[in-house]
């Protein structure tokens, strides 16, 4: 199948699955801002519930920042002069039946799978009060080792995902896995 037919098939599938926005590529802060504005505008045009639209936007930002900060699929100049590598990932916003979702994916180190899996399972087991308490505690504590932020990103996603969230890991090599998370609003 030639490239144009493959692209048409992908576009048709995205439309059938009510994907509002889909991006796979290198993500920077500039891309995050532009795409975020596009998503906000689309949600306004379809007259999405305001609280749902805010939650979709906030989850999108957290998931995109996760790619920007942590994706292990990246390019960087060979000289090391360029301090911020371009990191690769996938992000989609869609609607299924009566709720929106935000999904993202990026490459992680295989050694991080067990820790991340345990953390996300723990978050899935907490109710709204438990998530709120954990969010506040995490903000008060020092950031987790290896974190490039406050360590509250996944907690914030879990808090805003009123319909819950799911996640998976796909082994790529002995060193890397692809990580996906889908949060329902």
C-alpha positions as CSV (number, residue, x, y, z in Angstrom):
1,X,0.0,0.0,0.0
2,X,1.4,3.3,-0.9
3,X,2.0,6.1,1.6
4,X,-1.0,8.3,0.5
5,X,-3.4,5.4,0.9
6,X,-2.0,4.5,4.3
7,X,-2.4,8.1,5.4
8,X,-6.0,8.2,4.1
9,X,-6.7,5.0,6.0
10,X,-5.3,6.4,9.3
11,X,-7.3,9.7,8.8
12,X,-10.5,7.7,8.2
13,X,-9.9,5.6,11.3
14,X,-9.3,8.7,13.4
15,X,-12.5,10.3,12.2
16,X,-14.5,7.1,12.8
17,X,-13.1,6.9,16.4
18,X,-14.0,10.6,17.0
19,X,-10.4,11.7,17.5
20,X,-10.4,15.4,18.0
21,X,-6.7,15.8,17.8
22,X,-3.8,13.4,17.2
23,X,-0.1,14.1,17.0
24,X,2.9,11.9,16.7
25,X,6.3,13.5,16.5
26,X,8.8,15.7,18.3
27,X,7.2,17.8,21.1
28,X,8.5,21.1,22.4
29,X,7.0,23.7,24.7
30,X,6.1,25.7,21.6
31,X,4.2,22.7,20.1
32,X,2.5,22.2,23.5
33,X,1.2,25.8,23.5
34,X,0.1,25.7,19.9
35,X,-1.6,22.3,20.2
36,X,-3.2,23.3,23.5
37,X,-4.7,26.4,21.9
38,X,-6.0,24.3,19.1
39,X,-7.6,21.8,21.5
40,X,-9.2,24.6,23.5
41,X,-10.6,26.1,20.4
42,X,-12.0,22.8,19.1
43,X,-13.7,22.1,22.5
44,X,-15.3,25.6,22.4
45,X,-16.5,25.0,18.9
46,X,-18.2,21.8,19.8
47,X,-19.6,23.4,23.0
48,X,-18.0,20.9,25.3
49,X,-18.9,21.2,29.0
50,X,-16.6,23.8,30.5
51,X,-15.4,21.7,33.4
52,X,-14.7,18.8,31.0
53,X,-12.9,21.1,28.6
54,X,-10.7,22.4,31.5
55,X,-9.9,18.8,32.6
56,X,-9.1,17.7,29.0
57,X,-6.8,20.7,28.6
58,X,-5.0,20.1,32.0
59,X,-4.5,16.4,31.3
60,X,-3.2,17.1,27.8
61,X,-0.7,19.6,29.3
62,X,0.5,17.1,31.9
63,X,0.8,14.2,29.4
64,X,2.6,16.4,26.8
65,X,5.0,17.7,29.5
66,X,5.7,14.0,30.5
67,X,6.8,13.5,26.9
68,X,8.9,16.7,26.8
69,X,10.7,15.9,30.1
70,X,11.0,12.1,30.0
71,X,10.7,10.5,26.6
72,X,13.8,8.4,25.9
73,X,13.1,8.6,22.1
74,X,14.9,11.8,21.3
75,X,17.4,13.5,19.0
76,X,20.2,15.7,20.2
77,X,23.2,17.3,18.4
78,X,26.4,15.4,18.6
79,X,28.4,18.2,20.1
80,X,26.2,18.5,23.2
81,X,25.8,22.3,22.6
82,X,22.0,21.9,22.3
83,X,21.0,21.3,25.9
84,X,17.3,20.4,25.2
85,X,16.9,17.4,23.0
86,X,13.8,17.0,20.8
87,X,11.7,14.3,22.4
88,X,9.3,12.1,20.5
89,X,5.9,11.0,21.6
90,X,2.2,10.5,20.7
91,X,-0.8,12.4,22.0
92,X,-4.5,12.1,21.1
93,X,-7.7,13.7,22.3
94,X,-11.0,12.0,21.5
95,X,-14.5,11.3,22.5
96,X,-16.1,8.0,23.1
97,X,-19.9,8.0,23.6
98,X,-20.4,10.7,26.3
99,X,-17.0,11.3,27.6
100,X,-13.7,12.7,26.4
101,X,-10.3,11.1,26.8
102,X,-6.6,12.1,26.5
103,X,-4.1,9.5,25.5
104,X,-0.3,9.8,25.2
105,X,2.6,7.5,24.7
106,X,6.4,7.8,24.9
107,X,9.5,5.7,25.2
108,X,10.8,4.9,28.7
109,X,13.6,2.8,30.1
110,X,12.6,-0.8,30.8
111,X,14.1,-0.5,34.3
112,X,11.4,2.1,35.1
113,X,8.4,0.0,34.1
114,X,7.9,-1.8,37.5
115,X,8.2,1.4,39.5
116,X,5.8,3.3,37.2
117,X,3.4,0.4,37.1
118,X,3.3,0.2,40.9
119,X,2.8,4.0,41.2
120,X,0.0,4.1,38.7
121,X,-1.8,1.1,40.2
122,X,-1.6,2.8,43.6
123,X,-3.2,5.9,42.1
124,X,-5.9,3.9,40.6
125,X,-6.7,2.5,44.0
126,X,-7.2,5.9,45.6
127,X,-10.5,7.8,45.9
128,X,-10.8,11.5,45.4
129,X,-9.9,12.3,49.0
130,X,-6.9,10.0,48.9
131,X,-5.7,11.6,45.7
132,X,-6.1,15.1,47.1
133,X,-4.1,14.1,50.3
134,X,-1.4,12.5,48.2
135,X,-1.2,15.6,45.9
136,X,-0.7,17.9,48.9
137,X,1.9,15.6,50.6
138,X,3.8,15.3,47.3
139,X,3.9,19.1,46.9
140,X,5.3,19.5,50.4
141,X,8.0,16.8,49.9
142,X,11.2,17.1,47.9
143,X,10.7,16.0,44.3
144,X,11.2,12.2,43.7
145,X,14.7,11.2,42.5
146,X,15.0,11.7,38.8
147,X,11.9,14.0,38.6
148,X,12.2,17.1,36.5
149,X,9.1,18.7,38.2
150,X,7.3,18.5,41.5
151,X,6.3,14.8,41.0
152,X,2.6,15.5,40.9
153,X,1.9,15.0,37.2
154,X,0.3,11.6,37.4
155,X,-1.5,12.4,40.6
156,X,-3.0,15.5,38.8
157,X,-4.1,13.4,35.9
158,X,-5.7,10.8,38.2
159,X,-7.5,13.6,40.1
160,X,-8.9,15.2,36.9
161,X,-9.8,11.9,35.2
162,X,-13.2,11.5,36.6
163,X,-13.8,8.5,34.4
164,X,-10.5,6.9,35.6
165,X,-7.4,6.0,33.6
166,X,-5.7,3.0,32.1
167,X,-2.1,2.4,31.1
168,X,0.1,-0.1,29.4
169,X,3.7,-0.9,28.6
170,X,4.9,-2.4,25.4
171,X,8.4,-4.0,25.4
172,X,10.6,-2.6,22.6
173,X,14.0,-3.9,23.5
174,X,15.7,-5.1,26.7
175,X,16.5,-1.5,27.5
176,X,13.3,0.3,26.4
177,X,9.5,0.1,26.5
178,X,6.8,2.3,25.2
179,X,4.4,3.6,27.8
180,X,0.8,4.7,27.2
181,X,-1.7,6.3,29.4
182,X,-5.3,7.1,28.6
183,X,-7.4,9.3,31.0
184,X,-11.2,9.7,30.8
185,X,-13.0,12.9,31.6
